[in-house]
Amino acid sequence: MSDWLVSISGTSAGAQLATALALMSALAHAVFGALQKGRHDPWLMRGSIDFFLVVFTAPIALFVVPWPTPSSMLILLGAFALHFVYKLTVALAYEQAAYTVVYPVIRGTGPLVTVIFAAVVFHERFTPTQWLGVACLSGAILLLALRNYSEERIDRHALKLGLAWALAGGIMVALYTTYDAYGIRQSPDPFTFLAWFFFITALDFPVIAALRIRRSGVPGGLRSLALRGAAGALIAWISFGGVMLATRLDKVGEAAVLRETSTVFAALIGWFILGETVGPRRLILMALIALGAVIVELGG
């Protein structure tokens, strides 16, 4: 299958598959985000997800796929560092402010900066129409964050601190998306890169979570934390794996923009499953996010 994926990279068939993978990743990422919402401390939740990523992925990395080349291993170590910083910023953002405020800031900043990075690193070029789509999508996501911000009643200092960490998280999204795209393109076997990526980049937060559990226990219950962590690990394979394969097959910038329709899916999950109120303004912003993604896809 790896040979087939490599063979269709850069073709129209590859572009179509990349679109499907990016949208699948968006839906999975919305579910991934919802799992981290509310019941458990974000540090413990991320630690649980990463623990199960190591458990599920280690047999595949060690015994199924070919081992990475020395150059790929160096790239994977760089990915470990980038994703560790990203996870830190997200945990700090979730700790300070509401999910509905910080999540759109992270996701709204990411695609705009990723398109700029992809232009520099991969020499990708967006048409003026596509830039309009990027502006529409990122602008609507950030307006959604502003709308949610205006409704928050928590300490304003903590809220601003959470937004600052969320902005840093959005920049880290752009950095790791571009870097991971470079890594998977350099790897002779994309599934080797994916398996070792999930194995190596998940080694950090279980240690942090274990230290916090020793100090404060597990508010919300260990069983619930473990079940959510296991589900999150499986969803992470679809979410992060899907978008990385999309960047292997087609433009990095387009995959990054399409993936940020996860904000729409997250709002729909909140509306239909979690029973949250959406309202007409949020519906309009959700429509603009979807419109921006369509413009980027069709405007190339």
C-alpha positions as CSV (number, residue, x, y, z in Angstrom):
1,M,0.0,0.0,0.0
2,S,2.9,2.3,0.7
3,D,4.1,2.0,-2.9
4,W,0.6,2.8,-4.2
5,L,0.4,5.9,-2.0
6,V,3.8,7.1,-3.2
7,S,2.8,6.4,-6.9
8,I,-0.3,8.6,-6.8
9,S,1.4,11.5,-4.9
10,G,1.0,14.7,-6.9
11,T,-1.6,13.2,-9.3
12,S,-5.3,14.1,-9.5
13,A,-6.2,10.8,-7.8
14,G,-3.8,11.7,-5.0
15,A,-5.4,15.2,-4.7
16,Q,-8.9,13.6,-4.4
17,L,-7.7,11.1,-1.7
18,A,-5.9,13.9,0.1
19,T,-9.2,15.9,0.2
20,A,-11.1,13.0,1.7
21,L,-8.3,12.3,4.2
22,A,-8.2,15.9,5.3
23,L,-12.0,16.0,5.9
24,M,-11.9,12.7,7.7
25,S,-9.1,14.1,9.8
26,A,-11.2,17.2,10.6
27,L,-14.2,15.1,11.8
28,A,-11.9,12.9,13.9
29,H,-10.1,15.9,15.4
30,A,-13.4,17.5,16.5
31,V,-14.2,14.2,18.3
32,F,-10.7,14.2,19.7
33,G,-11.1,17.7,21.1
34,A,-14.5,16.9,22.6
35,L,-13.0,13.9,24.5
36,Q,-10.6,16.3,26.2
37,K,-13.3,18.7,27.3
38,G,-14.6,19.0,30.8
39,R,-14.4,16.0,33.0
40,H,-10.6,15.5,33.4
41,D,-7.6,17.7,33.9
42,P,-6.1,18.4,30.5
43,W,-2.7,17.2,31.5
44,L,-4.0,13.9,32.7
45,M,-6.3,13.5,29.6
46,R,-3.4,14.1,27.3
47,G,-1.2,11.8,29.3
48,S,-3.8,9.0,29.1
49,I,-4.2,9.4,25.3
50,D,-0.4,9.3,24.8
51,F,-0.1,6.3,27.1
52,F,-2.5,4.3,25.0
53,L,-0.8,5.6,21.8
54,V,2.4,4.0,23.0
55,V,0.6,0.8,23.9
56,F,-1.3,0.5,20.7
57,T,1.5,1.7,18.4
58,A,4.6,0.0,19.8
59,P,3.9,-3.5,18.4
60,I,3.3,-1.9,14.9
61,A,6.4,0.2,15.0
62,L,8.7,-2.5,16.4
63,F,7.4,-5.6,14.6
64,V,5.2,-4.7,11.6
65,V,6.5,-1.8,9.5
66,P,10.2,-1.4,8.4
67,W,12.4,0.4,10.8
68,P,13.1,4.1,10.0
69,T,16.4,5.1,8.4
70,P,18.9,7.1,10.5
71,S,17.9,10.4,8.7
72,S,14.2,9.6,9.4
73,M,14.9,8.9,13.1
74,L,16.6,12.4,13.4
75,I,13.5,13.9,11.9
76,L,11.3,12.0,14.3
77,L,13.3,13.3,17.2
78,G,12.7,16.8,16.0
79,A,8.9,16.0,15.7
80,F,9.1,14.8,19.4
81,A,10.4,18.2,20.5
82,L,7.9,20.2,18.4
83,H,4.9,18.2,19.5
84,F,5.9,18.4,23.1
85,V,5.9,22.2,23.0
86,Y,2.6,22.1,21.1
87,K,1.0,19.9,23.8
88,L,2.3,22.1,26.5
89,T,0.7,25.2,25.0
90,V,-2.6,23.4,24.5
91,A,-2.7,22.1,28.1
92,L,-1.9,25.5,29.5
93,A,-4.5,27.1,27.3
94,Y,-7.2,24.6,28.4
95,E,-6.1,25.1,32.0
96,Q,-6.7,28.8,31.9
97,A,-9.7,29.3,29.6
98,A,-12.8,27.5,28.2
99,Y,-12.4,25.0,25.4
100,T,-14.9,26.8,23.3
101,V,-12.7,30.0,23.4
102,V,-9.2,28.6,23.0
103,Y,-10.0,25.8,20.5
104,P,-11.1,28.2,17.7
105,V,-8.0,30.4,18.3
106,I,-5.7,27.4,17.9
107,R,-7.4,26.1,14.9
108,G,-7.9,29.6,13.3
109,T,-4.3,30.6,13.6
110,G,-2.9,27.3,12.4
111,P,-4.0,27.2,8.7
112,L,-3.1,30.9,7.9
113,V,0.5,30.4,9.2
114,T,0.8,26.9,7.7
115,V,0.0,28.3,4.2
116,I,2.8,30.9,4.7
117,F,5.2,28.2,5.9
118,A,4.3,25.9,3.1
119,A,5.0,28.6,0.6
120,V,8.5,29.1,2.0
121,V,9.4,25.4,2.6
122,F,7.6,23.6,-0.3
123,H,7.3,26.6,-2.7
124,E,3.5,26.1,-2.8
125,R,1.5,28.9,-4.3
126,F,-2.1,29.9,-3.6
127,T,-4.2,31.8,-6.1
128,P,-5.8,35.1,-5.0
129,T,-9.1,33.2,-4.8
130,Q,-7.6,30.6,-2.5
131,W,-6.2,33.4,-0.2
132,L,-9.7,34.7,0.0
133,G,-10.9,31.3,1.1
134,V,-8.1,31.2,3.8
135,A,-9.1,34.6,5.0
136,C,-12.8,33.6,5.1
137,L,-12.1,30.4,7.0
138,S,-9.5,31.7,9.5
139,G,-11.4,35.0,10.0
140,A,-14.7,33.1,10.8
141,I,-12.9,30.8,13.2
142,L,-11.4,33.7,15.1
143,L,-14.7,35.6,15.1
144,L,-16.2,32.5,16.6
145,A,-13.6,32.6,19.3
146,L,-14.3,36.3,19.9
147,R,-18.0,35.5,20.2
148,N,-17.3,32.8,22.8
149,Y,-14.9,35.1,24.6
150,S,-17.5,37.8,25.0
151,E,-19.8,35.3,26.8
152,E,-17.2,34.1,29.3
153,R,-17.6,35.2,32.9
154,I,-14.3,33.9,34.3
155,D,-11.4,36.0,35.5
156,R,-10.3,38.2,32.6
157,H,-6.6,37.8,33.4
158,A,-6.9,34.0,33.2
159,L,-8.9,34.3,30.0
160,K,-6.3,36.5,28.3
161,L,-3.5,34.2,29.4
162,G,-5.4,31.3,28.0
163,L,-5.8,33.1,24.7
164,A,-2.1,33.9,24.6
165,W,-1.3,30.2,25.0
166,A,-3.9,29.4,22.4
167,L,-2.2,31.7,19.9
168,A,1.1,30.1,20.7
169,G,-0.6,26.7,20.1
170,G,-1.8,27.9,16.7
171,I,1.7,28.8,15.7
172,M,2.9,25.4,16.9
173,V,0.2,23.8,14.7
174,A,1.6,25.5,11.7
175,L,5.2,24.5,12.6
176,Y,4.5,20.9,13.3
177,T,2.2,20.5,10.2
178,T,4.9,21.8,7.9
179,Y,7.6,19.8,9.7
180,D,5.6,16.6,9.7
181,A,4.8,17.0,6.0
182,Y,8.6,17.3,5.3
183,G,9.2,14.2,7.5
184,I,6.7,11.9,5.8
185,R,7.8,13.1,2.4
186,Q,11.4,12.2,3.2
187,S,10.5,8.7,4.5
188,P,10.7,5.9,2.0
189,D,7.7,4.2,3.7
190,P,5.0,6.7,4.9
191,F,3.5,4.1,7.3
192,T,6.9,3.6,8.9
193,F,7.0,7.3,9.6
194,L,3.5,7.3,11.0
195,A,4.0,4.3,13.3
196,W,7.2,5.6,14.7
197,F,5.8,9.2,14.9
198,F,3.0,8.1,17.1
199,F,5.3,5.9,19.2
200,I,8.0,8.5,19.8
201,T,5.9,11.7,20.2
202,A,3.7,10.0,22.8
203,L,6.5,9.1,25.3
204,D,6.4,12.5,27.1
205,F,3.0,13.2,28.6
206,P,2.4,9.9,30.3
207,V,5.4,10.8,32.5
208,I,3.9,14.2,33.3
209,A,0.5,12.7,34.0
210,A,2.0,10.1,36.3
211,L,3.8,12.8,38.3
212,R,0.5,14.8,38.6
213,I,-1.4,11.7,39.6
214,R,1.1,11.0,42.4
215,R,0.5,14.5,43.7
216,S,-3.2,15.0,43.2
217,G,-4.8,11.7,42.3
218,V,-7.3,11.3,39.5
219,P,-10.3,13.6,39.7
220,G,-13.1,12.2,37.7
221,G,-12.0,8.6,38.1
222,L,-9.3,6.4,36.7
223,R,-11.7,4.2,34.7
224,S,-13.2,7.2,32.9
225,L,-9.7,8.6,32.2
226,A,-8.5,5.3,30.8
227,L,-11.5,4.8,28.6
228,R,-11.3,8.3,27.1
229,G,-7.6,7.9,26.7
230,A,-7.9,4.7,24.7
231,A,-10.6,6.2,22.5
232,G,-8.5,9.3,22.0
233,A,-5.5,7.3,21.0
234,L,-7.5,5.4,18.3
235,I,-9.0,8.7,17.1
236,A,-5.6,10.4,17.0
237,W,-4.4,7.8,14.5
238,I,-7.3,8.9,12.2
239,S,-6.9,12.6,12.9
240,F,-3.2,13.1,12.8
241,G,-2.4,10.2,10.5
242,G,-5.1,11.3,8.0
243,V,-3.8,14.8,7.7
244,M,-0.1,13.7,7.4
245,L,-1.0,11.3,4.6
246,A,-2.9,14.1,2.9
247,T,0.2,16.3,3.1
248,R,2.2,13.5,1.5
249,L,-0.2,13.2,-1.4
250,D,-1.0,16.9,-2.2
251,K,-0.4,20.5,-1.1
252,V,0.3,21.0,2.6
253,G,-1.6,24.3,2.7
254,E,-4.8,22.9,1.3
255,A,-4.7,19.9,3.7
256,A,-4.2,22.3,6.6
257,V,-7.1,24.5,5.6
258,L,-9.5,21.6,5.0
259,R,-8.6,20.1,8.3
260,E,-9.7,23.2,10.2
261,T,-13.3,22.5,9.2
262,S,-13.0,20.5,12.5
263,T,-14.3,23.7,14.1
264,V,-17.6,23.2,12.3
265,F,-17.7,19.5,13.3
266,A,-16.9,20.5,16.9
267,A,-19.8,22.9,17.0
268,L,-22.1,20.4,15.5
269,I,-21.0,17.8,18.1
270,G,-21.6,20.4,20.8
271,W,-25.1,21.2,19.4
272,F,-26.5,17.7,18.6
273,I,-24.6,15.5,21.1
274,L,-23.6,17.7,24.0
275,G,-26.8,19.8,24.0
276,E,-25.0,23.1,23.7
277,T,-26.7,26.2,22.3
278,V,-25.4,27.3,18.9
279,G,-27.6,30.2,17.9
280,P,-27.9,32.1,14.5
281,R,-24.6,34.0,14.8
282,R,-22.6,30.8,15.3
283,L,-24.5,29.1,12.5
284,I,-23.5,32.0,10.2
285,L,-19.8,31.7,11.2
286,M,-19.9,27.9,10.8
287,A,-21.2,28.5,7.3
288,L,-18.4,30.9,6.5
289,I,-15.8,28.4,7.7
290,A,-17.2,25.8,5.4
291,L,-17.4,28.3,2.6
292,G,-13.8,29.3,3.1
293,A,-12.7,25.6,2.8
294,V,-14.8,25.2,-0.4
295,I,-13.2,28.3,-1.9
296,V,-9.7,27.0,-1.1
297,E,-10.4,23.6,-2.6
298,L,-12.1,24.9,-5.8
299,G,-10.0,28.1,-6.3
300,G,-6.8,26.3,-7.2
